[in-house]
Amino acid sequence: MPPLHLRAAGVSVVIAFHTGEAEIVHWGADLGDDLPALETLVDPIPHSALDVPVTAGVVPQASSGWLGRPGLRGSRVVDGRAGRDFSPALRVVSAICDAGSAEIVQRDDAAGVEVVSRLTMHPSGLLEARNVLRNTGDAPYQLDQLAVTLPVPNDAAELLDLTGRWCRENHPQRQDIRRGTWVRSGRHGRTGHDSSILVAAGWAGFANRSGRVWATHLAWSGDHEQFFDALADGRHMTGAAELLGSGEVVLAPGEAYETPSLFAAFSADGLDGVTARFHDWIRARPQHVGVSGDRPRPVILNTWEAVYFDHRLEPLVELAEAAADIGVERFVLDDGWFRGRTHDEVGLGDWYVDEERWPDGLTPLIDAVTARGMEFGLWVEPEMINLDSDVARAHPEWIVGPAPAGGRLPLEWRHQHIIDLVDPEAWRYVYDRIDALLRENDIAYLKWDQNRDLAEHGHDGRPSTHAQTRAAYRLFAALKEAHPHVEIESCSSGGARVDLGVLAHTDRVWASDCNDALERQTIQRWTGAVLPPELVGSHVGPTHAHTTGRTHDIVFRVITALFGHFGIEWDVRDATDREREILRRGIALYKRFRPLLHSGRRVHADLPDPALALHGVVGDDEALLAAVMLRSPVAEMPGRVRIPGLDPERTYRLSPLMPTAEDFPRTTEGDAESPFVQIHGPAWFDVGIEATGRFLAEVGVPLPVLRPEQAVLLHAAAI
């Protein structure tokens, strides 16, 4: 059987069949039209080894001599005992390639299993791969794990992934690749605050703009494993899989299981090249909103850090009026609007508007919001339930636990449990209540929260995280079908459900509950390694951050929030005149540059001092860039900083946009000067500078002297 060759945007994937099973022999740079005879590239046989070359198949298997992680783990259940047919010998029975996609069928008739591997090379060069296992035998087959695995060249020397916690999501960690298997397991029942939305292997020293990188992302919102296998024979494999509970998936004869999609990006130009492939693919999806055109991402004001549970009509209308005055386009009422919900220990699951606080329903507030030219949005948490709720008292059997209904419950998390969406009646109840809210009220947006891990998650005494995740996806999809005009945000106590699985059903994510602008610099940079800015909520929080206690100037907070889906989570009624004016100007800048921010290419400079970051968005004719001092720098001055990503043959006018000289007035209180002192800029800051993209990339420009936690916003326009 001849090899299959998938190609797009400078990337090739070559699948060979000369050993009888499918093997990816190349994933990386484009190989052109002509391939050599691949059977001549078979590895030699080393001393003290199997007597035949070992194949690292699309589904790696011990029957071919593979001693790393197997692609398929499972066995047949016979007479109530698992263990039979534990080691399949899958061989190719068909392989087709059509319009950038390949479908390979491998089967072991004796073991009674069939695996279909589907690989698609998208026009952006992003590879999507998934496997389907079918039980072709005559007895149940218990699946332990089915992975999607890809080869990485053995010159990959370093591994980068992300980790974190609540209010500190998506922070990078880096290590040398060593012999053995590296595994990251997520057992949260959701993606997880500490999950890695990107696993990247690359050449030694790979950076934002240089080095070859092979990166993956698993599009799944439940339990999962990500791994990198470095074998003693020199081969490297990377991949991921859903992490299944004991006996969670048992396939009856004829039944099938499909893995989540693994998305894989190769770049010869560092991490920014990986990001470009993800962003291009995401923006090409039919359901994607917010790049340009008739659905730009509106400026949001969320009420949470402004009023918390204090829901009264008059102050909320005042807040809406203040929001409209500075240019807000969407007003979102957060937690506290439904029956009995005066604090976080009661009411979850009772999705009825509270009759005492809202005797006329939400209509008066919605009318006040829409009359001021804004859309209305609402917070919900449909997957969760408080024991102190009417629905929990009426239906205790709907509460998820490790035992059958009525048995032991998991420990509480934020005073809440999970409602069992696997139960058809519970699913229907949740759907009907959210559907009714959307039908009875003028709601354009749902902030859909999920505030706890799915610990000890079971249905009828068996693990059911897989089924719960699928049921949640069905819930999103059904509500979207019934209300196609409603946008949904995936929030999960911040960034604990950020992945391309949930984003197949939602329109943005909340990257973190932390609105501290300094923390947000790192959180947004690495969330943005996969997701484009228009999908990542980015809000200007209070002057004194509620989650960290830090105090930041309004200029720093605005510049940070610009590079995302811009919003505010702050009681702007309390803002000073200066803060309100800069916020109003920041909103105007966001609206002016929204088409660029949400369609351009993200760039990140490689700078010698990690205290300074320079990042931005580059479009066809202009770029918007931020220079950010994260902490105290080594040198007194930043020096000349190179600006990446511009067209080397074109001339640009580079100018500062924010702050201006008026943004930092020198004020005194007694003998103490304000800590927000004037930024000292170089000469070109007063008049701008004209230079080619090549000059700006190779020589650069001097930046102002910035104190820690200060930033400047720059604009480059082609002339």
C-alpha positions as semicolon CSV with decimal commas, in nm:
position;residue;x (nm);y (nm);z (nm)
1;M;0,000;0,000;0,000
2;P;0,153;0,338;-0,096
3;P;0,211;0,596;0,177
4;L;-0,038;0,874;0,250
5;H;0,091;1,231;0,249
6;L;-0,106;1,514;0,415
7;R;0,026;1,865;0,345
8;A;-0,075;2,222;0,426
9;A;0,089;2,555;0,513
10;G;0,444;2,420;0,523
11;V;0,365;2,102;0,719
12;S;0,377;1,737;0,610
13;V;0,246;1,421;0,771
14;V;0,352;1,096;0,605
15;I;0,187;0,764;0,695
16;A;0,356;0,442;0,579
17;F;0,216;0,087;0,561
18;H;0,508;-0,134;0,454
19;T;0,513;-0,321;0,790
20;G;0,146;-0,414;0,766
21;E;0,033;-0,155;1,018
22;A;-0,002;0,222;0,988
23;E;0,298;0,424;1,106
24;I;0,350;0,801;1,097
25;V;0,707;0,829;0,973
26;H;0,713;1,209;0,955
27;W;0,530;1,498;1,120
28;G;0,707;1,826;1,062
29;A;0,836;2,047;0,782
30;D;0,690;2,013;0,433
31;L;0,861;1,739;0,228
32;G;0,747;1,844;-0,118
33;D;0,594;1,615;-0,379
34;D;0,855;1,340;-0,410
35;L;0,910;1,081;-0,138
36;P;1,174;0,805;-0,139
37;A;1,094;0,437;-0,101
38;L;1,002;0,439;0,266
39;E;1,067;0,069;0,319
40;T;1,437;0,144;0,273
41;L;1,424;0,364;0,585
42;V;1,348;0,076;0,822
43;D;1,560;0,094;1,138
44;P;1,838;-0,160;1,199
45;I;1,813;-0,425;1,468
46;P;2,033;-0,349;1,772
47;H;2,205;-0,607;1,991
48;S;1,998;-0,791;2,252
49;A;1,666;-0,695;2,095
50;L;1,376;-0,839;1,901
51;D;1,472;-1,010;1,577
52;V;1,262;-0,770;1,369
53;P;1,251;-0,389;1,353
54;V;1,002;-0,238;1,600
55;T;0,716;-0,038;1,450
56;A;0,591;0,268;1,635
57;G;0,242;0,251;1,486
58;V;-0,041;0,500;1,475
59;V;-0,171;0,279;1,757
60;P;0,153;0,160;1,925
61;Q;0,118;-0,203;2,035
62;A;0,323;-0,468;2,213
63;S;0,251;-0,721;1,937
64;S;0,487;-0,516;1,716
65;G;0,755;-0,502;1,985
66;W;0,665;-0,158;2,116
67;L;0,784;-0,121;2,477
68;G;0,658;0,233;2,539
69;R;0,304;0,341;2,627
70;P;0,056;0,130;2,429
71;G;-0,200;0,311;2,219
72;L;-0,480;0,077;2,327
73;R;-0,530;-0,075;2,671
74;G;-0,829;-0,296;2,739
75;S;-0,952;-0,653;2,744
76;R;-1,255;-0,869;2,680
77;V;-1,492;-0,962;2,960
78;V;-1,571;-1,334;2,953
79;D;-1,776;-1,504;3,224
80;G;-1,760;-1,186;3,431
81;R;-1,379;-1,162;3,421
82;A;-1,174;-0,913;3,220
83;G;-0,834;-0,996;3,072
84;R;-0,891;-1,181;2,745
85;D;-0,760;-1,030;2,419
86;F;-0,541;-0,790;2,616
87;S;-0,276;-0,756;2,342
88;P;-0,420;-0,699;1,994
89;A;-0,223;-0,730;1,671
90;L;-0,390;-0,462;1,462
91;R;-0,318;-0,469;1,089
92;V;-0,435;-0,235;0,814
93;V;-0,742;-0,341;0,616
94;S;-0,804;-0,009;0,438
95;A;-0,661;0,341;0,409
96;I;-0,800;0,632;0,210
97;C;-0,690;0,991;0,169
98;D;-0,925;1,264;0,048
99;A;-0,900;1,644;0,055
100;G;-0,642;1,666;0,333
101;S;-0,789;1,388;0,547
102;A;-0,693;1,025;0,595
103;E;-0,896;0,739;0,738
104;I;-0,712;0,423;0,831
105;V;-0,888;0,107;0,943
106;Q;-0,687;-0,150;1,140
107;R;-0,836;-0,472;1,271
108;D;-0,756;-0,783;1,469
109;D;-1,032;-1,033;1,394
110;A;-0,901;-1,285;1,645
111;A;-0,914;-1,029;1,928
112;G;-1,241;-0,883;1,797
113;V;-1,133;-0,518;1,788
114;E;-1,113;-0,256;1,515
115;V;-0,952;0,088;1,536
116;V;-1,027;0,363;1,287
117;S;-0,773;0,648;1,288
118;R;-0,887;0,976;1,136
119;L;-0,629;1,245;1,062
120;T;-0,711;1,584;0,910
121;M;-0,457;1,842;0,800
122;H;-0,638;2,174;0,822
123;P;-0,543;2,461;0,586
124;S;-0,359;2,636;0,873
125;G;-0,122;2,338;0,903
126;L;-0,289;2,227;1,226
127;L;-0,323;1,849;1,243
128;E;-0,633;1,698;1,405
129;A;-0,622;1,328;1,499
130;R;-0,863;1,093;1,675
131;N;-0,923;0,720;1,705
132;V;-1,240;0,515;1,715
133;L;-1,246;0,171;1,877
134;R;-1,521;-0,075;1,777
135;N;-1,590;-0,402;1,953
136;T;-1,625;-0,653;1,669
137;G;-1,623;-0,951;1,905
138;D;-1,915;-1,138;2,061
139;A;-1,852;-1,044;2,426
140;P;-1,816;-0,709;2,608
141;Y;-1,484;-0,526;2,580
142;Q;-1,365;-0,317;2,875
143;L;-1,168;-0,015;2,754
144;D;-0,901;0,117;2,987
145;Q;-0,750;0,377;2,754
146;L;-0,732;0,467;2,386
147;A;-0,468;0,730;2,313
148;V;-0,378;0,948;2,019
149;T;-0,002;0,933;1,967
150;L;0,235;1,120;1,736
151;P;0,610;1,085;1,675
152;V;0,851;1,368;1,754
153;P;1,207;1,373;1,612
154;N;1,478;1,277;1,857
155;D;1,646;1,617;1,824
156;A;1,366;1,762;2,039
157;A;1,554;1,836;2,360
158;E;1,320;2,038;2,582
159;L;0,961;2,007;2,697
160;L;0,735;2,298;2,792
161;D;0,393;2,266;2,947
162;L;0,165;2,478;3,164
163;T;0,040;2,445;3,518
164;G;-0,122;2,659;3,784
165;R;-0,394;2,688;4,046
166;W;-0,698;2,902;4,111
167;C;-0,616;3,264;4,026
168;R;-0,279;3,159;3,878
169;E;-0,370;2,952;3,575
170;N;-0,151;2,872;3,273
171;H;0,200;2,937;3,400
172;P;0,485;2,774;3,203
173;Q;0,728;2,515;3,329
174;R;1,018;2,382;3,125
175;Q;1,252;2,083;3,150
176;D;1,502;1,880;2,954
177;I;1,369;1,569;2,785
178;R;1,511;1,264;2,963
179;R;1,473;0,892;2,904
180;G;1,145;0,757;3,033
181;T;0,782;0,861;3,026
182;W;0,659;1,201;3,137
183;V;0,288;1,205;3,228
184;R;0,048;1,478;3,335
185;S;-0,280;1,342;3,470
186;G;-0,591;1,551;3,526
187;R;-0,844;1,398;3,764
188;H;-1,063;1,702;3,824
189;G;-1,360;1,594;3,613
190;R;-1,298;1,920;3,429
191;T;-0,996;2,053;3,246
192;G;-0,850;2,181;3,576
193;H;-0,675;2,492;3,704
194;D;-0,344;2,306;3,688
195;S;-0,398;2,159;3,342
196;S;-0,175;2,224;3,043
197;I;-0,359;2,349;2,739
198;L;-0,031;2,316;2,550
199;V;0,246;2,056;2,561
200;A;0,539;2,162;2,344
201;A;0,859;1,972;2,263
202;G;1,132;2,155;2,077
203;W;1,491;2,211;1,992
204;A;1,718;2,316;2,275
205;G;1,655;2,682;2,354
206;F;1,340;2,714;2,142
207;A;1,179;3,050;2,205
208;N;0,890;3,271;2,100
209;R;1,035;3,340;1,755
210;S;1,293;3,069;1,694
211;G;1,349;2,696;1,704
212;R;1,150;2,396;1,584
213;V;0,853;2,306;1,804
214;W;0,600;2,018;1,805
215;A;0,298;2,100;2,024
216;T;-0,031;1,931;2,114
217;H;-0,364;2,015;2,275
218;L;-0,637;1,769;2,380
219;A;-0,988;1,899;2,308
220;W;-1,156;1,749;2,613
221;S;-1,315;1,894;2,928
222;G;-1,301;1,585;3,152
223;D;-1,034;1,364;3,305
224;H;-0,732;1,325;3,080
225;E;-0,365;1,230;3,049
226;Q;-0,092;1,397;2,847
227;F;0,238;1,221;2,796
228;F;0,578;1,228;2,633
229;D;0,762;0,898;2,584
230;A;1,141;0,901;2,533
231;L;1,246;0,541;2,473
232;A;1,588;0,384;2,515
233;D;1,604;0,321;2,139
234;G;1,601;0,697;2,082
235;R;1,243;0,741;1,966
236;H;1,012;1,010;2,101
237;M;0,632;0,993;2,112
238;T;0,385;1,252;2,236
239;G;0,013;1,222;2,286
240;A;-0,291;1,235;2,508
241;A;-0,599;1,040;2,604
242;E;-0,914;1,056;2,809
243;L;-0,844;0,918;3,157
244;L;-1,115;0,661;3,225
245;G;-1,231;0,527;3,559
246;S;-1,246;0,159;3,645
247;G;-1,506;-0,003;3,423
248;E;-1,625;0,335;3,301
249;V;-1,639;0,234;2,935
250;V;-1,745;-0,123;2,857
251;L;-1,839;-0,174;2,493
252;A;-2,108;-0,424;2,407
253;P;-2,065;-0,613;2,078
254;G;-2,094;-0,362;1,796
255;E;-2,051;-0,055;2,018
256;A;-1,779;0,204;1,961
257;Y;-1,582;0,462;2,158
258;E;-1,431;0,774;2,000
259;T;-1,140;0,964;2,153
260;P;-1,137;1,341;2,191
261;S;-0,948;1,516;1,913
262;L;-0,579;1,578;1,961
263;F;-0,471;1,897;1,785
264;A;-0,105;1,913;1,688
265;A;0,098;2,205;1,553
266;F;0,448;2,203;1,409
267;S;0,643;2,527;1,377
268;A;0,990;2,601;1,243
269;D;0,961;2,952;1,391
270;G;0,915;2,896;1,761
271;L;0,606;2,919;1,976
272;D;0,453;3,209;1,783
273;G;0,435;2,979;1,480
274;V;0,248;2,719;1,685
275;T;0,006;2,987;1,806
276;A;-0,059;3,109;1,452
277;R;-0,168;2,760;1,342
278;F;-0,412;2,729;1,631
279;H;-0,552;3,080;1,586
280;D;-0,598;3,043;1,210
281;W;-0,789;2,717;1,255
282;I;-1,006;2,846;1,540
283;R;-1,099;3,159;1,347
284;A;-1,197;2,953;1,042
285;R;-1,464;2,759;1,233
286;P;-1,819;2,835;1,112
287;Q;-1,943;2,916;1,463
288;H;-1,655;3,150;1,550
289;V;-1,755;3,502;1,650
290;G;-1,565;3,821;1,701
291;V;-1,298;3,842;1,432
292;S;-1,465;4,123;1,240
293;G;-1,786;4,198;1,058
294;D;-2,132;4,203;1,216
295;R;-2,052;4,039;1,551
296;P;-1,761;4,222;1,714
297;R;-1,685;4,133;2,073
298;P;-1,875;4,388;2,287
299;V;-1,726;4,569;2,585
300;I;-1,857;4,390;2,896
301;L;-1,927;4,505;3,248
302;N;-1,970;4,217;3,492
303;T;-2,126;4,299;3,827
304;W;-1,950;4,041;4,048
305;E;-1,671;4,247;4,203
306;A;-1,895;4,553;4,200
307;V;-2,189;4,424;4,409
308;Y;-2,133;4,051;4,481
309;F;-2,464;3,915;4,623
310;D;-2,612;4,260;4,692
311;H;-2,882;4,255;4,424
312;R;-3,107;4,560;4,442
313;L;-3,263;4,728;4,143
314;E;-3,173;5,090;4,215
315;P;-2,793;5,052;4,262
316;L;-2,775;4,809;3,968
317;V;-2,950;5,062;3,744
318;E;-2,703;5,326;3,866
319;L;-2,419;5,089;3,777
320;A;-2,571;5,028;3,433
321;E;-2,598;5,403;3,377
322;A;-2,233;5,455;3,473
323;A;-2,133;5,168;3,244
324;A;-2,322;5,306;2,945
325;D;-2,167;5,649;3,003
326;I;-1,813;5,518;2,948
327;G;-1,900;5,303;2,645
328;V;-1,992;4,957;2,781
329;E;-2,193;4,745;2,536
330;R;-2,296;4,441;2,744
331;F;-2,406;4,439;3,109
332;V;-2,382;4,100;3,289
333;L;-2,563;4,028;3,614
334;D;-2,360;3,777;3,812
335;D;-2,443;3,532;4,092
336;G;-2,724;3,621;4,334
337;W;-3,036;3,676;4,120
338;F;-3,215;3,341;4,174
339;R;-3,438;3,204;4,448
340;G;-3,290;3,236;4,798
341;R;-2,939;3,315;4,675
342;T;-2,807;3,566;4,928
343;H;-2,481;3,374;4,981
344;D;-2,301;3,077;4,827
345;E;-2,445;2,803;5,052
346;V;-2,800;2,808;4,918
347;G;-3,007;2,801;4,604
348;L;-2,792;2,637;4,337
349;G;-3,025;2,435;4,120
350;D;-3,332;2,654;4,181
351;W;-3,313;2,845;3,855
352;Y;-3,610;3,074;3,918
353;V;-3,580;3,450;3,956
354;D;-3,597;3,535;4,327
355;E;-3,949;3,663;4,394
356;E;-3,856;3,864;4,705
357;R;-3,569;4,067;4,559
358;W;-3,715;4,076;4,208
359;P;-4,096;4,096;4,254
360;D;-4,134;4,205;3,891
361;G;-3,875;3,960;3,764
362;L;-3,558;4,073;3,591
363;T;-3,755;4,280;3,340
364;P;-3,706;4,620;3,509
365;L;-3,328;4,576;3,514
366;I;-3,316;4,431;3,163
367;D;-3,526;4,721;3,033
368;A;-3,295;4,971;3,206
369;V;-2,992;4,805;3,048
370;T;-3,130;4,772;2,695
371;A;-3,275;5,125;2,705
372;R;-2,919;5,250;2,747
373;G;-2,804;5,067;2,433
374;M;-2,647;4,764;2,606
375;E;-2,712;4,391;2,583
376;F;-2,806;4,203;2,898
377;G;-2,619;3,894;3,018
378;L;-2,680;3,658;3,309
379;W;-2,467;3,428;3,528
380;V;-2,575;3,064;3,567
381;E;-2,419;2,748;3,709
382;P;-2,646;2,474;3,573
383;E;-2,421;2,175;3,650
384;M;-2,406;2,240;4,025
385;I;-2,645;2,206;4,319
386;N;-2,659;2,313;4,685
387;L;-2,801;2,069;4,938
388;D;-2,993;2,370;5,071
389;S;-3,212;2,405;4,762
390;D;-3,565;2,307;4,667
391;V;-3,446;2,082;4,386
392;A;-3,204;1,891;4,612
393;R;-3,478;1,835;4,868
394;A;-3,719;1,717;4,598
395;H;-3,470;1,502;4,407
396;P;-3,181;1,382;4,624
397;E;-3,129;1,104;4,367
398;W;-3,003;1,368;4,121
399;I;-2,695;1,444;4,334
400;V;-2,377;1,283;4,206
401;G;-2,184;1,049;4,433
402;P;-1,965;0,737;4,434
403;A;-2,251;0,516;4,552
404;P;-2,599;0,451;4,412
405;A;-2,866;0,712;4,488
406;G;-2,904;0,767;4,861
407;G;-2,549;0,656;4,944
408;R;-2,239;0,845;5,052
409;L;-2,176;1,182;4,887
410;P;-1,840;1,335;4,796
411;L;-1,696;1,610;5,013
412;E;-1,849;1,951;4,949
413;W;-1,658;2,210;4,750
414;R;-1,765;2,569;4,798
415;H;-2,075;2,425;4,969
416;Q;-2,191;2,257;4,650
417;H;-2,236;1,924;4,476
418;I;-2,292;1,821;4,114
419;I;-2,627;1,752;3,954
420;D;-2,625;1,424;3,761
421;L;-2,669;1,520;3,396
422;V;-2,639;1,151;3,303
423;D;-2,984;1,106;3,458
424;P;-3,227;1,194;3,175
425;E;-3,477;1,354;3,413
426;A;-3,212;1,573;3,578
427;W;-3,076;1,674;3,236
428;R;-3,426;1,765;3,119
429;Y;-3,493;1,970;3,433
430;V;-3,176;2,175;3,386
431;Y;-3,244;2,223;3,016
432;D;-3,605;2,331;3,077
433;R;-3,511;2,586;3,343
434;I;-3,235;2,754;3,141
435;D;-3,449;2,739;2,828
436;A;-3,734;2,911;3,015
437;L;-3,504;3,187;3,140
438;L;-3,389;3,255;2,786
439;R;-3,742;3,245;2,643
440;E;-3,893;3,469;2,911
441;N;-3,617;3,731;2,922
442;D;-3,418;3,938;2,674
443;I;-3,084;3,770;2,744
444;A;-2,803;3,785;2,490
445;Y;-2,527;3,618;2,692
446;L;-2,481;3,351;2,957
447;K;-2,181;3,344;3,187
448;W;-2,189;2,966;3,245
449;D;-1,991;2,878;3,557
450;Q;-1,871;2,546;3,702
451;N;-1,721;2,606;4,043
452;R;-1,597;2,268;4,164
453;D;-1,406;1,958;4,063
454;L;-1,604;1,643;3,981
455;A;-1,449;1,437;4,260
456;E;-1,575;1,080;4,316
457;H;-1,806;1,135;4,024
458;G;-2,044;0,845;3,965
459;H;-2,381;0,743;3,828
460;D;-2,559;0,444;3,979
461;G;-2,242;0,344;4,165
462;R;-2,011;0,351;3,861
463;P;-1,764;0,622;3,751
464;S;-1,933;0,858;3,506
465;T;-1,707;1,157;3,439
466;H;-1,700;1,059;3,072
467;A;-2,079;1,045;3,048
468;Q;-2,121;1,368;3,250
469;T;-1,886;1,556;3,018
470;R;-2,072;1,431;2,712
471;A;-2,404;1,523;2,875
472;A;-2,279;1,876;2,946
473;Y;-2,174;1,909;2,583
474;R;-2,523;1,796;2,477
475;L;-2,676;2,053;2,711
476;F;-2,472;2,335;2,558
477;A;-2,557;2,216;2,208
478;A;-2,931;2,185;2,274
479;L;-2,956;2,532;2,425
480;K;-2,749;2,676;2,140
481;E;-2,982;2,514;1,888
482;A;-3,288;2,656;2,065
483;H;-3,131;3,000;2,118
484;P;-2,872;3,058;1,843
485;H;-2,848;3,431;1,921
486;V;-2,726;3,369;2,280
487;E;-2,352;3,368;2,338
488;I;-2,212;3,147;2,615
489;E;-1,897;3,197;2,818
490;S;-1,723;2,893;2,968
491;C;-1,625;2,991;3,320
492;S;-1,509;2,735;3,573
493;S;-1,409;2,916;3,892
494;G;-1,192;3,102;3,646
495;G;-0,985;2,904;3,400
496;A;-1,056;2,544;3,505
497;R;-1,245;2,458;3,185
498;V;-1,039;2,609;2,904
499;D;-1,006;2,371;2,610
500;L;-1,119;2,328;2,252
501;G;-1,374;2,067;2,358
502;V;-1,590;2,312;2,550
503;L;-1,518;2,583;2,293
504;A;-1,692;2,372;2,030
505;H;-2,010;2,476;2,217
506;T;-1,925;2,815;2,372
507;D;-1,810;3,155;2,251
508;R;-1,538;3,257;2,496
509;V;-1,366;3,149;2,816
510;W;-1,298;3,322;3,144
511;A;-0,923;3,274;3,181
512;S;-0,906;3,340;3,555
513;D;-1,100;3,478;3,849
514;C;-0,795;3,696;3,910
515;N;-0,830;4,048;3,768
516;D;-0,489;4,156;3,902
517;A;-0,324;4,302;3,590
518;L;0,022;4,171;3,679
519;E;-0,102;3,814;3,720
520;R;-0,310;3,854;3,406
521;Q;-0,001;3,931;3,196
522;T;0,122;3,572;3,236
523;I;-0,222;3,408;3,242
524;Q;-0,330;3,576;2,919
525;R;0,001;3,525;2,742
526;W;-0,011;3,147;2,784
527;T;-0,387;3,105;2,745
528;G;-0,331;3,293;2,420
529;A;-0,073;3,038;2,309
530;V;-0,374;2,833;2,191
531;L;-0,676;3,065;2,202
532;P;-0,703;3,392;2,007
533;P;-0,769;3,711;2,208
534;E;-1,135;3,742;2,113
535;L;-1,210;3,416;2,298
536;V;-1,039;3,517;2,624
537;G;-1,226;3,740;2,868
538;S;-0,996;4,014;2,995
539;H;-1,137;4,264;3,244
540;V;-1,022;4,583;3,413
541;G;-1,058;4,509;3,781
542;P;-1,065;4,740;4,084
543;T;-0,767;4,960;4,168
544;H;-0,706;4,737;4,469
545;A;-0,727;4,379;4,337
546;H;-0,973;4,169;4,534
547;T;-0,786;3,840;4,483
548;T;-0,425;3,950;4,549
549;G;-0,442;4,282;4,733
550;R;-0,212;4,453;4,483
551;T;-0,273;4,813;4,377
552;H;-0,227;4,904;4,010
553;D;-0,272;5,222;3,817
554;I;-0,560;5,241;3,571
555;V;-0,322;5,273;3,272
556;F;-0,157;4,938;3,348
557;R;-0,494;4,771;3,398
558;V;-0,641;4,907;3,074
559;I;-0,339;4,813;2,859
560;T;-0,346;4,461;3,003
561;A;-0,718;4,415;2,933
562;L;-0,697;4,544;2,575
563;F;-0,535;4,223;2,447
564;G;-0,840;4,002;2,491
565;H;-1,218;4,035;2,496
566;F;-1,220;4,363;2,684
567;G;-1,439;4,411;2,987
568;I;-1,473;4,564;3,333
569;E;-1,536;4,397;3,669
570;W;-1,537;4,694;3,903
571;D;-1,784;4,934;4,056
572;V;-1,709;5,219;3,817
573;R;-1,937;5,447;4,018
574;D;-1,647;5,471;4,265
575;A;-1,383;5,552;4,001
576;T;-1,206;5,886;4,022
577;D;-1,246;6,139;3,743
578;R;-0,898;6,047;3,614
579;E;-0,972;5,674;3,625
580;R;-1,304;5,722;3,449
581;E;-1,146;5,932;3,174
582;I;-0,864;5,684;3,107
583;L;-1,112;5,396;3,116
584;R;-1,333;5,579;2,865
585;R;-1,029;5,635;2,641
586;G;-0,924;5,271;2,678
587;I;-1,270;5,156;2,568
588;A;-1,247;5,387;2,267
589;L;-0,907;5,238;2,177
590;Y;-1,048;4,887;2,210
591;K;-1,335;4,970;1,977
592;R;-1,099;5,137;1,729
593;F;-0,855;4,845;1,722
594;R;-1,104;4,561;1,779
595;P;-1,082;4,441;1,415
596;L;-0,702;4,427;1,440
597;L;-0,689;4,272;1,788
598;H;-0,931;3,998;1,688
599;S;-0,792;3,908;1,347
600;G;-0,419;3,987;1,355
601;R;-0,126;3,761;1,433
602;R;0,003;3,745;1,788
603;V;0,374;3,816;1,836
604;H;0,600;3,792;2,140
605;A;0,953;3,932;2,138
606;D;1,248;3,733;2,270
607;L;1,417;3,973;2,511
608;P;1,729;3,922;2,724
609;D;1,573;4,039;3,051
610;P;1,260;3,842;3,152
611;A;1,149;4,142;3,356
612;L;1,044;4,310;3,032
613;A;0,783;4,168;2,795
614;L;0,689;4,300;2,453
615;H;0,389;4,147;2,283
616;G;0,126;4,254;2,037
617;V;-0,095;4,188;1,738
618;V;0,019;4,245;1,379
619;G;-0,221;4,295;1,090
620;D;-0,182;4,372;0,721
621;D;-0,118;4,746;0,763
622;E;-0,074;4,811;1,134
623;A;0,021;4,664;1,467
624;L;-0,071;4,725;1,829
625;L;0,200;4,644;2,083
626;A;0,248;4,656;2,459
627;A;0,579;4,690;2,639
628;V;0,533;4,569;2,997
629;M;0,772;4,584;3,291
630;L;0,677;4,283;3,503
631;R;0,926;4,336;3,783
632;S;1,243;4,528;3,863
633;P;1,477;4,504;3,562
634;V;1,845;4,422;3,572
635;A;1,956;4,733;3,385
636;E;1,861;5,096;3,448
637;M;1,718;5,131;3,097
638;P;1,551;4,876;2,870
639;G;1,779;4,974;2,582
640;R;1,678;4,924;2,221
641;V;1,405;4,667;2,194
642;R;1,346;4,483;1,867
643;I;0,990;4,474;1,741
644;P;0,901;4,146;1,568
645;G;0,646;4,051;1,308
646;L;0,629;4,357;1,083
647;D;0,677;4,343;0,705
648;P;1,051;4,400;0,655
649;E;0,997;4,575;0,321
650;R;0,742;4,831;0,441
651;T;0,793;5,155;0,631
652;Y;0,598;5,214;0,951
653;R;0,526;5,507;1,173
654;L;0,568;5,396;1,534
655;S;0,390;5,610;1,796
656;P;0,289;5,577;2,162
657;L;-0,086;5,569;2,234
658;M;-0,099;5,529;2,611
659;P;-0,003;5,675;2,849
660;T;0,015;6,037;2,745
661;A;0,186;6,305;2,951
662;E;-0,150;6,393;3,105
663;D;-0,216;6,039;3,227
664;F;0,033;6,065;3,518
665;P;-0,012;6,406;3,681
666;R;0,232;6,467;3,962
667;T;0,029;6,488;4,280
668;T;0,123;6,502;4,644
669;E;-0,052;6,406;4,960
670;G;0,135;6,574;5,243
671;D;0,501;6,492;5,182
672;A;0,440;6,174;4,979
673;E;0,454;6,183;4,600
674;S;0,203;5,962;4,418
675;P;0,354;5,621;4,334
676;F;0,210;5,655;3,982
677;V;0,484;5,884;3,855
678;Q;0,537;6,014;3,506
679;I;0,694;5,766;3,264
680;H;1,027;5,895;3,128
681;G;1,025;5,838;2,753
682;P;1,297;5,861;2,485
683;A;1,303;6,145;2,234
684;W;1,101;5,963;1,967
685;F;0,808;5,930;2,209
686;D;0,725;6,297;2,153
687;V;0,726;6,289;1,772
688;G;0,704;5,921;1,670
689;I;0,956;5,749;1,443
690;E;0,947;5,623;1,087
691;A;1,144;5,309;1,003
692;T;1,119;4,992;0,800
693;G;0,994;4,671;0,952
694;R;1,343;4,531;0,895
695;F;1,504;4,815;1,093
696;L;1,256;4,778;1,377
697;A;1,318;4,401;1,392
698;E;1,698;4,417;1,366
699;V;1,790;4,743;1,545
700;G;1,478;4,827;1,743
701;V;1,395;5,142;1,936
702;P;1,472;5,262;2,289
703;L;1,182;5,223;2,528
704;P;1,086;5,447;2,820
705;V;1,226;5,387;3,165
706;L;0,948;5,183;3,320
707;R;0,894;5,100;3,683
708;P;0,771;4,754;3,776
709;E;0,406;4,702;3,682
710;Q;0,398;4,980;3,426
711;A;0,324;4,944;3,056
712;V;0,315;5,150;2,738
713;L;0,092;5,095;2,436
714;L;0,248;5,143;2,091
715;H;0,095;5,168;1,745
716;A;0,278;5,090;1,421
717;A;0,105;5,205;1,100
718;A;0,235;5,130;0,751
719;I;0,291;5,446;0,542
